[in-house]
Amino acid sequence: MSRCSEGLAWWVDRVCVALLILLVLDVWLGVLVRYAIPLPITFTEEAARYLMIWTALLAVSSCIARREHIGVLLVFDRLPHPARRLLLGGFDLLALGFFLTLFYFGIVFTIGGAARVTMIFQVSKAVPFAAVPVSAAFACVQVVLVGLRDQFRFTQDLKSASGAQVL
């Protein structure tokens, strides 16, 4: 599970970096054609918007894989081991429920946007809207993988702690 999670995060990280590079280049091109070289290029703002959305939403699954999402550890770190395991499992179930809901409504949203086109590119809005269900799907996979990984780690930690007390 750990390898699957890390492998998926590795690929998503690379995609996010590529999208971020494109975003930076696109924004610089937009600044250049607006202020330095007056060319009739109009796609930069729309491209930047969609690149930013895809990058931000895809990065969520990478953060889940590393447990880098926002959390207050002040109380969590002071709880006994079994309570931590239960709390973490509960949070994972809540996150899974949230991302499954987001996935479902993201698909509905994407299907609804398929008949509409973007202003500049004249491409179906299903392409930018698909960022929501695709990212939610990756997030669901990561929540399950990381949740199972951490529950097994808690079990291993309890076994090694009980073994250390016996010795």
Beta strands, then each sheet from edge to edge (+ up, - down):
end
